[in-house]
Amino acid sequence: MKMLSWNVNGVRAALGKGLLDWMNASRADVICLQEVKAQPGDVQGVVWPKGYEIVWNAAQKKGYSGTALFSREKPLSVTLGLGSPDHDAEGRAITAEFADCYYVGVYVPNAQPELARLGFRQAWDRALLAHVRKLEKKKPVVFSGDLNVAHEEIDLARPKENVGNPGFSDEERAGFRDYLAAGFVDTFRHFEKGPGHYSWWTYRANARANNVGWRIDYCMASAALQPRFKRAWIEAGVQGSDHCPVGLELK
């Protein structure tokens, strides 16, 4: 089972930058797009790759946030959001149940400059953790997407300059450690221990060309799935957004 996740930073813009070609070439079983910034009607005329069931979770605010899930296998069930009215208006989560696991596509809120939205972000982290732990009581879980946090210094090019900044605050990093403490595995680090691997680059100062980036997009999985890990990777060469896709394949 091959699962891919990509923050496209606007699906309509990404469609003009090769999104459909990438989707067709990926041969993925599940694809989750984040920050789609669109309602389903906004892309009504798009001919999506054949063979996918499509689920949208658009934000109530137009042109903002939102997620979309594409799956070759029809899910046994689908749930939008985390079951919390305070957190579900922004279209940030889709849960699909399959025969042997749950897949949760997520777009975690940014803490914003000066950590202005940190409290909301922390509450969202707790709600997500409660959600995936509840699912895990029934079957293993994969959750992936833009988690908007670099966990360790190795996960960003310039850690010292970014201590306390959004995405690298002590509070956000502690929230990520809570996932690990609950038994979820950072699948990319399961395979790759070295530095220099990033999934987001600012558009400023030629950051991407110089690989001055952050690893803030993840595929997390229940420890019970670990024997089935085949590979986890970052598609750093894929253009079309300030993020690149990340993937996980299970045997």
N, C-alpha and C positions, 0 to 999 in steps of 0.2 A: 504494500500500500504506500503510494507516494503522495506526500502532502507538501504543498507549497503555500507560502504566505508572503504578501507584498503590500506595503503601504505605498499606494500609487500616487498619493498627494493630488487627488482629483482624477476620477476615472475618465472624464471627458477629455482632459488634457492627455492622459496616458494613451487613450485610443488613437490619438494622433502621433504617438511616439512608439508604436510597435507593440502595444499590449496584446492585441489579438494574435499576432505572429508568435509572440512569446508563449501565450497560452496554448496555441496549437502545437508548438514544438515541444512543450513541457511533458506531454503525455501523463500528466498528473492525475491521480484519482480524486484528490481534493485540492481546491485552490481557494484561499481566503484573501480577499482584497480589503484593505483598510483605508480610511480617510477617502472614501469614494466621492464625497461632497456632491451627491446627486440623489434624486428620487428615481425610482424605476422608470417613470414616464419620461425622464430627461434623456434616457438612452433607449427609448422604445424601438427605434429603427435599427439598432445595432444587431448584426448577425453574429451571435456568440458561437464559439466552437460547439460542434454537434456532440450530443451524447451526455450533456451535463444537466443535472437538476440545478436550478438557480434559486437562491433565497436572498432577499434584500432586507437589510435592517437600516433604513434611512433615519437620519436625525430629524427631529421635528423642525429644527431651524434649517432652512434651505441653504445649500451650498456649504454645509459644515459637517465634519466628522462622517460617520456612517460606515457600514461594512457590507460585504456581499460574499456569499459562499457558493461555490460551484462544486458539485460532486457527481461522479459518474454513477455511483450506486445511490439509489433513492434512499434517503435516511428513513429509519424506522420512526423517528420523531424529530421535530425541530422546535427549538425554543429561542425566542428573541429576548435579549437582555439577560439580566441577572436576577430578576424577580424583585427589583427594588425601584420604586417609582422615582426616587431621588437620583438614580444613576442611569435609568433606561431611556431617557428622553433623547439621548445623543447617539443612539444606534451603534453602540460600541461592542456588542457581543452577539454571536450566533452560536448556538449549540446544536449539533447534529448527532443523533444516536445511530450507530452502526451495529452490526451483529456482534463484533468482538471488542468495541471500544466506543467512547465518546470523542468527538472532535469539537473543540471550542475555539472559534476564531475571535480574537480580541484586539481592540484598539484602546490601550490604556490612556487615560487623560494625562496631558502634560501639566506639570506643576506650575508653569508660567514664570515669567521674570519675577525676581525677588520672592519666588516661591508663593506667589499670591494665591495659588489654587492648591496648595499642598494638602490642606485638610480634606478637600474633596477627593484629591488623588489618593490619600491614605485610606479613606473610607472605601473608595472603589477597589483598592488592592485587597482590603479585608473581605469585601463582598465577593470578589472573584475567587479568593481562596476558599471561602465558605461554599461557594457554588461548586467548584471542582472537587472539593473533598466530599460533598454530598453525592455527586455523580459517581465518585470512585467507590462508594459503598456498593454500587451495582455492577460496575465494570470499569476497566482501566480508562484513563483519560489522556488525551493529547490536547494541550492548549497552546496556541501559537499566535504570533502577531507582533505588533509594535508595542512593547511593554514600557517604552519610554524611560528606561533606566540602564545605565552601564553598571554592571554589578561590581566588578573589581577594576583596579587600575589598569590591568592588561586589556580591558575592554574599551579603552579610549586612548587616542594618541597623545593627549596632553592632560593627564590626570591632575597634576599639581596646579595647573592654571584653572581647573574646573571644580575643585573641591567646594562643595556647598552650592554649586549652581544647579539649576533644574536638570534632572536626569542623572546627577551625581551627588545629590545631597545624602547625608547620613540617613535621613528618614526613608528616602526612596530605596536606598540600598538595603536597609533593614527589611523593608517590605518584600524585596526580592528574596532575601535570605529566609523569610518565612515560608516561601514556596519550597525551598530546598529542605528546610527543617521538616516540612510536612511529607517529604519523601519524593517530591517531583525532581526530575533530572533535567539539567540543562544539556540537551542532547548534543549540541555543537561541541561543548567542552568535554563531553564523553569521548569524542574522537580527536579533538584538536586542542592541545595545551599551549600552543605558542601565541605570540603577539602578532599584531599587524592585521587582524581580521575584523573588518567593520561592516556595518550595514546601513549607516547613515552618514552623510557628509553635508555640511552647510554649503549653500551655493556661493558663499563669500570666499575670497582669497584663494581661488583655485584649489580648494580643499580636497576635492575628489581626485584630481590629477596627482596631487601630492600625498594621497592616502592619509590625510589628517581627519580621521573619522571617529565614529562611536559605534559600538555593537549594542544596539538597543532593540533589535528584533530577534525573537527567540522561538524555538520549538521546544516546549517543555513536555515531559511525558511521565506518567506513573512509573515507579520503579518496577512494577510487575511486567512492564513492556520491555525492560532492558534486554532480556535474551533475544528479543525480536529486532533490536536496532540493527539496521543494515548500514546506514550512513546518514550523516547530517552535514549540511553544507550551507555556504553563503554564495550567492551568485553575484559577486561583486562587479562582474563585467556587464551586467544587464543595466542599460540606461533607461530613461523615461521618467524618473522620479529622483528626489533627493535620497530616497531609500533604495535598497536593492532587495530582491527576493531572498528568502531563506527556506530551507527544505529539510524534511525528515522522511526517510524511507524505512518501513518496517518489513521484515521478512514475512 
